[in-house]
């Protein structure tokens, strides 16, 4: 059962009077997750923005289309692939977004006050879900009934935003996987990233805790439990396999070796 929550709204054009739909560039750092538990969605959007910004822009129309700039009436159309109709469909939304008590965006927001596309895109998804709360967790059972596969929520959104299908889904805990299999998985992900693939991952509750952010052995990891991440890169340095992960919150740092303050 979905619980509908009342929100206080304000137009994006009032919050950011000088903003456009997009500024000059689109990248992963343009979008951050708000109070809504849709990390799975924001992590994918950030990964897509980091690897294929042109596909984010195409969700709003061609670059020559007036739909790619802010408009006075605050009405936007967002393009999604409908796998049932096997064609693109357009979702119309306004630019009224929910606010926190301090008057700032409550859910997805941009790092800059010069663009508003993250809020509009999340709202279009929420409209398909029936409400913002329909995006909670892995997508919610009410999200596009008969269309959305909860076991591969990111895969369905990938198809909706790009028209492409999920290539592979690894429902595993790498802590229980033999080293050789971990090496093979790392090589597979690194190759996929080099080919321009969109990659996301998630933590479980055993590796790290939402409450105190403590990992195995009680050490600080910087990772958040039961949370999604964008995988933006992979490299082997000094014989160590490293992933470049982005938290959709944009506010936590890896706490182990190779962190920023370790040389």
N, C-alpha and C positions, 0 to 999 in steps of 0.2 A: 504494500500500500504506500502510495506516495503522499507525503505530508507537504502541503503547500504553506509556505511561510510568507508573510507580508513584508515587503521591503519599501524603503523610501528611495525614490528615483530622482535622477536629474539628467538632463541632456549632456552628452559629451561636449557639444559645442559651447555649453555654458561653463563646464569644468575647464576646458582647454580652448579658449576662444581663437587661438592662432593655429590650432592643429589641423592637419590634413588627414586623410585616411591613411596615407603612407608618407613617410619622409623620404629622404634620398635613397636609403638602403633598408633592406630587410635582413635581420639576422636573429640568431637564437636568443640573444639578450634583450630583444624587443618585448618579450612577453614574460610575465611572472604570474604565478598562481596566487589567488586571493584566499578568502575564507572558505570557498567551496572545495569539497573533497574530490576534485577532478584532476588530480595530478597525472593520471593516465592520459588524459586528453591534452593538457598543457605540455607535458613532456613530449608528446608526439608533435604538436604544433611547433615547439621550439626546435626539435630535431629537423623537421621539414624546412623551417625557416633558415636553419644553419646550413643545410645541404642544398636545398633547392628553393631559394627565395622566389623564383619566378612562378613556382607552383602555388605559393601562398597568394601572390598577386593575382594569379589567374582565377582564384576563387571569387574574385570581385569583378571580373570582366577584363577585357583587353586593356592594355595601357593607354590606348587612344580613347577609351570609353570614359565618359564623365563620371562613371560609377567609381573610378579609382581615386577620386578626390572628394573632400568633404563637401557636403551640400547644405544649403540653408534650411531645407525642410527636415533634414535629419533622417532620411529614409534611404536604406541601402538594400541591395540584393546580393545574396551570396549563393554561389553555384556549388552544387553537390551532385555526385554521380548516384543515380538510382539504379541499383542492380536489377530490380524487378522490371522496370521499364526499359533498361539497357540504354539509358540516355541521361543527359544532364538535366537537372531541374533547378529552379531558382527559388530561394527562400527570401521573403521580404521581411525586414525588421526595421525598427526605428532606433534612434541612438539614446534612448532612455536607459540608464544602467543603475543597478542597485548601489546604495551608498552605505558606508559605515557611519557610526555616530559622528565621526569627525568630518564627514562630508567628502571623503575620498572614496574611490571605487572599492566596492566590497569584494568583488570576485576578480577575474582576470584583469590585469592592467598592464600598461606599457611603462617601460623605464623612462620614457621621454614624454614631455607634454606636447610634442609636435606631431604625434600620430595616434590614431585611435583604433586601428584595425584589430588588435587582440580582443578588445571588448565587443566589437561588432561580430567577430567570428564566433566567440563563445556564446553570444546571445542567439545567433542563428542556430547553433547546435542545441541550445536550451529550448528553443522553440520547437524543434523536432522532437525533443525529449518530453515535451509537455510542460516543463518548468525547469528552472535551474537545478532544482533538487533531483531531477531525473538524470543528471550527469554524475551523481555521487558514485564513488567506488569504481567499479569496472564498467559503468554505463547504466546500471539500473534496469530491471526487467521491463520497465515501461518504455524504454528507449526504442523507438521504431519496432514495435512488435512484429515478429516474423522476419525481421530483417537483420537484427543485431545479434551476433554470436558473442555471448558474455565471456566465453573462454578465450577469445582473441579480440577483445574490444578494440585494441589499437588497430588490428587488421581491418576491421570494418570502417573505422574512421579514415584509414589510409585509402581504402577504395573510394569512400565518399569524397575525399578532398582531391585525389589524384587520378582516380579511375583505374589505378593499379591494384593488384592483389597482394596479400601477404605472402611472402616467399617461404618463410620458416618461422616456427614458434617453438621455443625451448622452455617447456614448463618444468624446470629443474632447479635444484639447490646445488650450486657448484661446490659447496662445502662437503657434499657427500659423493662427488664425482671423482674418479681416479685422476691423478695428475696428467696422464697421457690424454684422457678425454678432455680435460680442461685446456691443455695445449691445443688440441684440435679445434675446440670451440673458439679459443682466442684467435687462431689463424683464420677461421671461417668468418668471424666478425670483422677482423682487420681487412680481409680481402673484400668483404661486402662494403665496408666504408670507403675503401679505395675506389670501388666501382660506383659510388654515389648513392648507396642504399641508405634508407632511413632506419635507424636502429634505436630502440628503447629497451630499458630493463627495469626490473623492480626488485626491492629487497623484501625479505620475509621478517616475521617477528622474532625468529630465533637468532638471527645474526646481529640485530641491533634493536634497540628499544625506543619507542616513541617518547617515553617518559624521560629517560636520562641519557639517551643516545650512547649507551654503552654496548660495546660489541663483545665478541668472544674473549674470554679471559678478563672481562671487566675493563677493557681498554677503550679509550675514546676512539671512535671510528670517523665521526663526522657524518656518517650515513644515518638516514632516518628510516625506521622500521616500517614495513608495509607501505612503501612509497615508490613512486615511479621516477625514473631518471632518463634524460636524453643521453645517448652515447654519441659524442661528437668526434671522437678520434680514438685510435689505438696504435701503440708503438711499443717496440721492444728496445729498452735502453739498458746497457750494461748487463744484458741477460735477464732483465726483469720485464715482464709483460705489464703494460700500463694502459688503462682506459682513461679517456678524457670524458668525465661524466658531468652533466649539468643538472642540478636540482631545480625544478620549476619554481621553488620558492626564491631561489637566487640569494639565499642568506646563510648557507652553511658551507663549511669547508672540510675537505678530507683531513682527518686527524692523524693518519699514520705516516710512515716513511714516504718521501717524495712530496710532502706538502710544501706550501709556498715558503714557509719559514725555515725549511731544512735545506742546507747546501751540501 
